[in-house]
């Protein structure tokens, strides 16, 4: 499927000022190079799982704004709710003049989050801000400074969240030192030969050698590693973490920023394990494309800070809150949790078939939870050497064929699927056909 430009585009109308090339030149002069973009494409419009650039080229979107669009681009109910809110007010700061959409969304999130205990929710603007506040709340609630995170984790790009993030390049390169009292535990990984037992032994050793348990406030973990390679945490690991936290008075924080709101077939990925965390960080698909994030937690923990200890000028923007309420309604009314489970099974089946037919020596692993699916590429199956070059080539050829893909993983050799759960079967199949063709092209290019 090649993307085809429409007959009349912005380029035709203004002589090239809004072509992708012209906009790239303007970007180079105005935007710092540290802000990377996966494609040289500039958006003009989008609907559900399709996007058109400023030159009229059509793309199928398997990225969804990095897992932000579980309900698709411009879900009509989400857009309508945001527009209706804009007719009343767009900002007051909840810390000055309060508004009902904030309270309504907090009530909804408290009801959705795992666990029967009373809960409360703080709303902020970004995922990193949510993690920062979760750490602050955990420290205030326990009177302890220490935070344990895991290898390969991604928790944000602010200074505290970079300290928690377990990958140097490009995130932590040249920007340290990072905050103190952050400790790193091993993550179970088939590639690295680390079993759950090995990971738990490493964590216990950490508590014996560096992180005194009585000084640890929280353990934070993504139930499925995001940037780290879409690696689901084995359920027994999460269950053991819960027991360890309970034994030492440590809080368990589930970072559900990329995994939440249906991506794995549950509202929150940790629900698959039966584990109830003390705090949950959320963002991305909560608001259907609007910037909104939050911390949901046990009421007794959330109430430990004094009035004024939590907040932020834009936190819980009323337009974003209205959009989030509509997005949550859409996930429920359209059966997107069940859709995610079915779509995940279908993606596994199709990728397995493509691997057997097209790349039996290059696809080392197909994994995920629900529709949070990844494919890992290697140079050969014997050595399992990560093949970042092939992965990049697949993404480049896919873009030429009108499919937007994104990589992840410690070695950049994993392609992750974050297609909107609202995408039609026909769109999914069209995207998979483009993926197969791009894979074939990339293998031929690199072996030729």
C-alpha positions in Angstrom: 0.0 0.0 0.0 1.7 3.1 -1.2 0.6 6.4 0.2 -0.9 8.7 -2.4 -1.0 12.5 -2.3 -4.3 14.2 -2.8 -4.8 16.4 -5.9 -4.8 19.7 -4.0 -2.5 20.2 -1.0 -1.1 22.9 1.2 2.0 22.7 -0.9 0.1 23.5 -4.1 -1.7 26.4 -2.4 1.3 28.2 -0.9 4.2 27.2 -3.2 5.8 24.8 -0.8 5.8 26.7 2.5 3.9 23.9 4.1 5.5 20.9 2.5 7.2 18.3 4.7 10.6 19.5 3.4 9.9 23.1 4.0 8.6 22.5 7.5 11.6 20.4 8.3 13.8 23.3 7.3 11.9 25.6 9.5 12.0 23.1 12.4 15.8 22.8 12.1 16.1 26.5 12.5 13.6 26.8 15.4 13.6 23.6 17.4 16.6 22.1 19.3 18.0 18.9 17.8 17.7 17.1 21.1 14.0 16.8 20.4 13.9 13.8 18.0 11.1 12.9 15.7 10.6 9.3 14.4 9.4 10.5 11.0 10.0 13.4 8.6 6.2 13.9 8.3 4.0 16.8 9.4 0.4 16.1 10.2 -2.5 17.9 8.5 -5.5 15.8 9.8 -6.3 12.5 11.3 -9.3 10.2 11.9 -9.3 7.1 14.1 -6.3 5.1 13.0 -5.5 7.1 9.8 -3.4 10.2 9.4 -2.8 12.5 6.4 0.3 14.7 6.2 0.5 18.3 4.8 1.2 16.9 1.3 -2.0 14.8 1.4 -0.2 11.5 1.9 -2.3 8.9 3.9 -0.8 6.8 6.6 -2.1 4.0 8.9 -1.1 4.9 12.4 0.3 1.9 14.5 1.8 4.3 17.0 -1.2 6.4 18.3 0.9 9.3 19.5 3.0 6.8 21.6 0.1 4.9 23.2 -2.1 8.0 23.7 -4.9 7.2 21.3 -6.5 3.9 22.4 -9.8 5.6 21.4 -8.3 6.8 18.1 -7.6 10.2 16.6 -10.4 12.6 17.2 -12.9 10.2 18.7 -16.2 12.1 18.0 -17.4 11.9 21.6 -14.1 13.0 23.0 -13.9 16.0 20.7 -17.6 16.9 21.4 -17.0 16.8 25.2 -13.9 19.0 24.9 -15.7 21.5 22.7 -18.7 21.7 25.0 -16.4 22.4 28.0 -14.6 25.1 26.0 -18.0 26.9 25.7 -18.0 27.3 29.5 -14.3 27.9 30.6 -10.9 26.6 29.6 -8.8 27.4 32.7 -9.3 28.7 36.2 -6.6 26.6 38.0 -8.2 24.2 40.3 -6.1 25.7 43.1 -8.0 29.0 42.7 -11.5 28.3 41.4 -12.6 24.6 41.5 -14.7 22.9 38.9 -16.8 19.8 38.7 -15.0 17.9 35.8 -11.9 17.5 38.0 -14.0 16.0 40.8 -16.0 13.8 38.4 -12.8 12.4 36.8 -11.2 11.8 40.2 -14.3 9.9 41.3 -14.2 7.8 38.1 -10.6 7.0 38.4 -10.9 6.0 42.1 -13.6 3.6 41.1 -11.6 2.1 38.2 -8.3 1.6 40.0 -7.7 -1.8 41.4 -8.4 -2.5 45.1 -11.5 -2.1 47.3 -10.0 0.4 49.7 -11.0 4.1 49.6 -8.9 6.0 47.0 -8.2 9.6 46.0 -6.7 11.1 42.8 -4.4 14.0 42.0 -4.5 15.3 38.5 -1.5 16.8 36.8 -0.4 17.4 33.2 2.3 15.0 32.1 3.4 11.4 32.9 6.7 12.5 34.3 4.9 15.0 36.6 2.7 12.1 37.8 5.7 10.0 38.7 7.4 12.9 40.4 4.3 13.4 42.6 4.0 9.7 43.3 7.5 9.7 44.7 6.8 12.8 46.7 3.6 11.3 48.1 5.4 8.0 48.9 8.2 9.8 50.8 5.7 11.9 52.7 3.6 9.0 53.7 6.4 6.8 54.8 9.0 9.3 56.1 11.6 7.5 54.0 13.7 8.7 51.1 14.6 5.6 49.1 13.0 4.6 45.8 13.8 1.3 43.9 13.3 1.1 40.2 14.3 -1.5 37.6 16.7 -1.9 34.8 15.2 -1.0 31.4 12.5 1.1 33.0 11.3 4.4 31.6 9.6 6.9 34.0 10.2 10.2 32.3 12.7 12.9 31.4 12.6 15.3 34.4 15.6 15.0 36.8 13.9 12.7 39.3 12.3 10.5 36.7 15.5 10.3 34.7 17.1 9.0 37.9 14.4 6.3 37.9 14.7 5.6 34.2 17.0 2.6 33.5 18.5 3.5 30.2 21.4 5.9 29.6 21.3 6.7 25.8 19.6 8.9 24.8 17.7 9.8 28.0 20.4 10.2 30.7 23.4 10.9 28.6 25.4 13.9 29.7 22.7 15.3 32.1 23.6 13.8 35.5 24.2 13.7 38.4 20.7 12.4 39.4 18.9 12.6 42.7 20.2 10.5 45.6 18.4 7.6 47.3 17.5 5.9 44.0 18.4 2.2 43.6 18.3 -0.1 40.6 17.1 -3.7 40.7 17.4 -6.2 37.9 14.4 -6.8 35.6 13.6 -10.4 34.5 14.7 -10.9 30.9 14.9 -13.9 28.6 17.5 -12.0 26.5 19.7 -11.4 29.5 19.1 -14.8 31.0 17.6 -13.2 34.2 14.8 -15.3 35.6 12.2 -14.1 38.0 14.1 -15.9 40.8 17.3 -14.2 39.6 15.6 -10.8 39.6 14.1 -11.3 43.1 17.5 -12.5 44.4 19.1 -9.4 43.0 16.4 -7.3 44.7 17.0 -9.0 48.0 20.7 -8.5 47.6 20.1 -4.8 47.0 18.2 -4.6 50.2 21.1 -6.3 52.0 23.9 -4.2 50.4 22.7 -0.7 49.5 19.0 0.0 50.1 18.2 -0.4 53.8 14.6 -1.6 53.7 13.6 0.7 56.6 14.8 3.7 54.5 12.9 2.7 51.2 9.7 4.5 50.6 8.6 2.8 47.4 9.3 0.3 44.6 8.1 1.6 41.2 7.6 -0.7 38.3 5.9 -0.7 34.8 3.7 -3.8 34.6 4.9 -4.0 31.0 8.2 -2.2 30.2 7.5 0.5 27.7 10.6 2.0 26.2 12.5 -0.9 27.6 11.1 -3.3 25.0 7.4 -4.2 25.8 8.4 -6.9 28.3 5.5 -7.9 30.5 6.5 -8.4 34.2 5.7 -12.1 35.1 2.7 -12.1 37.4 4.6 -14.1 40.0 7.2 -11.3 40.1 4.5 -8.7 40.8 3.0 -10.9 43.5 6.4 -11.4 45.2 7.0 -7.6 45.1 3.6 -7.0 46.8 4.6 -9.5 49.6 8.1 -7.9 49.9 6.6 -4.4 50.2 4.1 -5.5 52.8 6.9 -7.2 54.8 9.0 -4.0 54.9 6.4 -1.2 54.9 7.3 -0.2 51.4 4.8 1.2 49.0 4.3 -0.3 45.6 3.8 2.1 42.7 2.5 0.8 39.4 3.5 3.1 36.5 0.6 2.6 34.2 1.3 5.6 32.0 1.7 3.5 28.8 -0.2 0.4 29.9 -3.4 1.9 31.2 -6.9 2.4 29.8 -7.3 -0.8 27.9 -4.0 -1.2 26.1 -3.5 -4.6 27.7 -7.1 -5.7 27.9 -7.7 -4.4 31.4 -8.1 -0.9 32.7 -4.7 -1.3 34.2 -2.1 -3.9 33.3 -1.3 -4.9 36.9 -4.9 -6.2 37.2 -3.8 -9.3 35.2 -1.7 -10.4 38.2 -4.3 -9.8 40.9 -1.9 -7.4 42.7 -3.2 -4.2 44.2 -0.6 -1.4 44.2 -0.6 1.5 46.7 -0.2 4.2 44.0 -0.9 4.2 40.3 0.5 6.8 37.8 -1.6 7.4 34.7 -1.5 9.6 31.6 -1.4 8.9 27.8 -4.7 7.3 26.7 -6.7 8.6 29.7 -7.8 11.7 27.9 -8.0 10.6 24.2 -5.2 12.9 23.0 -5.5 15.8 25.5 -2.6 16.4 27.9 -3.6 15.0 31.3 -2.0 12.7 33.9 -2.6 11.7 37.5 -1.8 9.7 40.6 -4.4 7.4 42.0 -3.8 6.0 45.5 -5.0 4.8 48.8 -6.8 7.7 50.5 -4.8 7.5 53.6 -1.6 7.8 51.6 -2.8 10.5 49.3 -3.9 12.6 52.3 -0.5 12.7 54.0 0.7 16.0 52.5 -0.5 19.3 53.9 -2.7 21.6 51.8 -0.6 23.2 49.2 1.9 20.3 49.2 0.3 19.1 45.9 -0.7 21.0 42.8 0.4 22.8 39.6 -1.1 25.6 37.7 -2.4 23.6 34.8 -3.0 20.3 36.7 -6.4 18.7 35.8 -7.2 21.2 33.0 -11.0 21.3 32.7 -11.0 20.6 28.9 -8.8 17.6 29.3 -10.9 16.4 32.2 -14.0 16.5 30.0 -12.2 14.7 27.3 -11.0 12.0 29.7 -14.5 11.4 31.0 -15.7 10.9 27.4 -12.7 8.7 26.5 -13.4 6.4 29.6 -17.1 6.3 28.5 -16.0 5.2 25.0 -13.7 2.5 26.3 -16.7 1.1 28.3 -19.5 1.5 25.8 -17.5 0.3 22.8 -16.1 -2.8 24.6 -12.5 -1.8 24.0 -11.1 -4.0 26.8 -12.4 -7.1 25.1 -11.4 -5.6 21.7 -7.8 -5.2 23.1 -7.6 -8.8 24.2 -8.9 -10.1 20.8 -6.7 -7.7 18.9 -3.7 -8.8 20.8 -4.3 -12.5 20.0 -4.8 -11.6 16.4 -1.6 -9.6 16.2 0.4 -12.5 17.8 -1.1 -14.9 15.2 -0.4 -12.7 12.2 3.1 -11.7 13.3 3.9 -15.4 13.9 2.7 -16.2 10.4 4.7 -13.4 8.9 7.8 -14.5 10.9 7.5 -18.1 9.6 7.0 -17.1 6.0 9.2 -14.0 5.6 11.7 -13.7 8.4 12.3 -17.1 10.2 15.9 -16.1 10.9 15.2 -12.5 12.0 12.2 -12.4 14.3 13.4 -13.6 17.7 10.4 -12.9 19.8 6.8 -11.8 19.6 5.4 -10.7 23.0 3.0 -8.5 24.8 -0.1 -8.3 26.9 -3.4 -7.6 25.2 -2.9 -5.3 22.3 0.4 -4.0 23.7 2.5 -6.2 21.3 6.1 -6.1 20.2 8.3 -7.9 17.6 12.0 -8.2 18.3 14.6 -8.5 15.5 18.0 -10.2 15.5 20.8 -10.8 13.0 20.3 -14.6 13.3 18.5 -16.9 15.6 21.7 -18.7 16.9 23.4 -15.7 18.3 20.3 -13.6 18.8 22.4 -10.5 18.2 20.0 -7.5 18.3 19.5 -6.1 14.8 18.8 -2.3 15.2 19.7 -1.7 11.5 17.0 -4.1 10.2 14.5 -2.6 12.7 15.2 1.0 11.4 15.0 -0.2 7.8 11.6 -1.8 8.4 10.3 1.4 9.9 11.6 3.4 6.9 10.2 1.1 4.3 6.9 1.0 6.2 6.6 4.8 6.2 7.2 4.7 2.4 4.2 2.3 2.2 2.0 4.5 4.4 2.5 2.8 7.8 3.8 4.6 10.9 5.8 2.4 13.2 8.0 3.1 16.3 10.9 1.2 17.9 11.8 0.6 21.5 14.1 -1.7 23.5 17.5 -1.3 25.1 19.1 -2.1 21.7 16.6 -0.4 19.4 15.7 -3.7 17.8 12.0 -3.9 18.8 9.0 -2.6 17.0 6.0 -2.0 19.2 2.3 -1.8 18.2 0.1 0.9 19.8 -2.6 1.0 17.1 -5.9 2.5 18.3 -8.2 -0.1 19.7 -11.0 1.5 17.6 -9.2 0.7 14.3 -11.3 -1.5 12.0 -10.3 -5.0 11.1 -9.7 -3.8 7.5 -7.3 -1.1 8.7 -5.4 -3.5 10.9 -5.1 -6.0 8.0 -4.0 -3.2 5.6 -1.3 -2.1 8.2 -0.1 -5.7 8.7 0.2 -6.2 4.9 2.3 -3.0 4.7 4.4 -4.3 7.6 5.1 -7.6 5.8 6.0 -5.8 2.6 8.3 -3.4 4.5 10.0 -6.4 6.3 10.5 -8.1 3.0 12.0 -4.9 1.5 14.3 -4.3 4.5 15.7 -7.8 4.5 16.4 -7.6 0.7 18.0 -4.2 1.1 20.3 -5.2 3.9 21.3 -8.6 2.4 21.7 -7.3 -1.2 
